Amino acid sequence: MNVVQTNVDVIVVGGGLAGLVVAAELADAGKRVMLLEGQSKLGGQALWSLGGLFLVNTPEQRRLGITDSVDLALADWLASAEFNGGANDAWARRWAQSYVEAAATDLSPWLRSMGVSFFPLVQWAERGGGPADGPGNSMPRFHVVWGTGPGLLEPFLRRVETRQAENLIDVRVAHRVEELVMDGGRVAGCLLHNTVDERSHAVHADAVVIATGGIGANHELVRRWWPDTLRDAPADMLQGVPDHVDGSGLLTAQQAGAHVTNIDRMWNYPEGIAHHTPVWNAHAVRVLAGPGSLWLDARGRRLPPPLYPGVDTLRALRHLTTTGSPHSWLLCNHRIAAAELRLSGSVHNPDLTNRSIVQLLKRALPRPAEPIQAFIDRGLDIVTADDPHTLVARMNALVGDDLIDEHELRRQVLAYDRQAASGFGNDAQLAAISTARRYLPDRLMRTAGNQQILDPSARPLIAIRMRAFTRKSLGGLQTDLSSRVLQADGTALPGLYAAGEVAGFGGGGVHGHRSLEGTFLGGCLHTGLRAARGIQTDMS
């Protein structure tokens, strides 16, 4: 091992969005930064993301007639988080207040000043379905960056490149941190491992920022910390993050004395399908369905209200795991798929990612979007048929078991279709469709109206097998509002900071038990800013 003496002020471990924010902000303030990234390029998980941000009282909202405020957004956040009031949630609750205030004031103007713009139709994600004081967004807040995740990364990558040319940022890709260097109880640097030449060396700095992401690709850790409220983790769980998102940074900081909280809180989705051309192990893609498809359990029974697509992720996952459903089904037809079905991620939304108006207009065509059609043609989890009998046979064949009874499924669908055709009825899902269609973006982009499933003119029928997949860690390193990493006794671990997912997006669990969506990228931005400002204050 070689000990390298440098003039670096700060080491930032992790070149995803949070790490890029910290490095860019500190370099702009004149600090010398070493930015470490374990992969061959910067960007992290944000490269794959849809680029959605939870923002409050924005021009986009106001143009759509949405009246939002800090009070309303915070009320939704707290109802969804269900903080328990204990020590593990003390800082998380403060971070929630801080994030919502930033989402209503600083974040949007700051991003716009760097050239970031937003798709004008604000989306209504995770909208809940219970009482007014229950979990979920009571109004649309999901702002998609024009350019999706790569578009959000652009200004930060540009800023880092500029400061790199000025020798203020030293970027080291293909470097992993093996351990933190301690000096008299203070974090004073890192022991690095170069994954190309397999050499290790130590680098010293006045401060170290951990921004290494969560545990979603480490299935051993996911299963070890799986929430008790969700019964057992599914045996064939898919994976929604690249293989390098393995929790190594969190464990390294914990070994140095950092306090980890709420690690059994996770944001895993039930609507995953296997990628037809996987980039990582068990590569999952999330199905983004509108309200017109029927969501069925493994035996073909409709999920109970209000468990419709996009309503309450945690409750749906809890229902499926506790009832022993190894998978679920989304049942629709060609017409519903054309109007409502989308996939999450930058790659599967090329119109938004490429900022192409021409491609965007193709969403109005009476056929499924090209990424959806690719999964229909090549996917492992989608079956189609021109009649219910054949469809059920193919559904059962796909899973290798006759779990679905054709007559019972047909009975449920016919009952739904009768009410859909009448324009009245008491089916709660039809009421949800009616509510969605009162919001212009939903009417334009996410609903096919009261479309009957078995309508002969809307066939073929489509059934999508969906499985649970790992995504985000909601717990992590406990931090104060300056992103200082705390120890078990509540005092700061000198020299160590954390930002992004590894910090539970703030305080070791800013979301509590649920996300309102758009808060992961938003949390990376917010914690990265707070970390940079905290370090500047501590070093001044």
LINUR-V724578 format. One record per helix or strand. SS is the DSSP state (H for helix, E for strand). FROM is the first residue (numbers start at 1). LEN is the number of residues. If there is no record, write none. Layout:
ss:SS from:FROM len:LEN
ss:SS from:FROM len:LEN
This chain:
ss:E from:2 len:3
ss:E from:10 len:4
ss:H from:17 len:12
ss:E from:33 len:5
ss:H from:44 len:5
ss:E from:52 len:3
ss:H from:59 len:5
ss:H from:70 len:12
ss:H from:87 len:18
ss:H from:106 len:8
ss:E from:118 len:1
ss:E from:123 len:1
ss:E from:142 len:4
ss:H from:148 len:18
ss:E from:169 len:5
ss:E from:175 len:9
ss:E from:186 len:9
ss:E from:200 len:5
ss:E from:207 len:4
ss:H from:219 len:6
ss:H from:228 len:3
ss:E from:238 len:2
ss:H from:248 len:8
ss:E from:260 len:2
ss:E from:266 len:9
ss:E from:283 len:6
ss:E from:294 len:4
ss:E from:302 len:1
ss:H from:313 len:10
ss:E from:328 len:6
ss:H from:334 len:7
ss:E from:342 len:2
ss:H from:350 len:4
ss:H from:357 len:8
ss:H from:370 len:9
ss:E from:382 len:4
ss:H from:388 len:12
ss:H from:406 len:17
ss:H from:428 len:10
ss:H from:440 len:6
ss:H from:456 len:3
ss:E from:461 len:13
ss:E from:476 len:2
ss:E from:479 len:1
ss:E from:484 len:3
ss:E from:492 len:7
ss:H from:500 len:3
ss:E from:503 len:1
ss:H from:519 len:21
